[in-house]
């Protein structure tokens, strides 16, 4: 299974982004180390992993520690070595909040999720992307992981850094 991974780091008010290689990652601590190496002075680092345009993993590292993870579908853990490394120990997310009346959620919220999200959907809540929005983006028909990352980047404020790093 192929993947594309990009780390995004914030130092003060400035965001930077860089493609990263996760081939040597054996567990979440290895992924956290990749994040630390990409942005050693960041107060916040995010990692987005798009696997085969089907699965999305989001990891958050605050001040070099306090690692939190979200996966769009638990199935990714059974589909690849990297999926197992990143999501293998996570519990299913409570998807009931996808039906919340959060006005900030996207307009065309699905009523049913055909995946089993795992981890912490609200890991970007303090950055302006509540868990219900992240779940809705992941479940929206036609949305690919790269589309979700682009929407998150716009909401959080690192779209320009992401574009500079990926050319997309």
Buried (B, 14 or more C-beta within 10 A) or exposed (E): EEBBBBBBBBBEEEBBBBEBEBEEBEEBEBBBBBBBEBBEEBEBBBBBBBBBEBBBBBBBBBEBEEBBBBBBBBBBBEBBEBBBBBBBEBEEBEBEBBBBEBEEBBEEBBEEBEBBBBBBBBBBBEBEBBBBBBBBBBBBEEBEBBBBBBBBBBBBEBBEBBEEBBEE
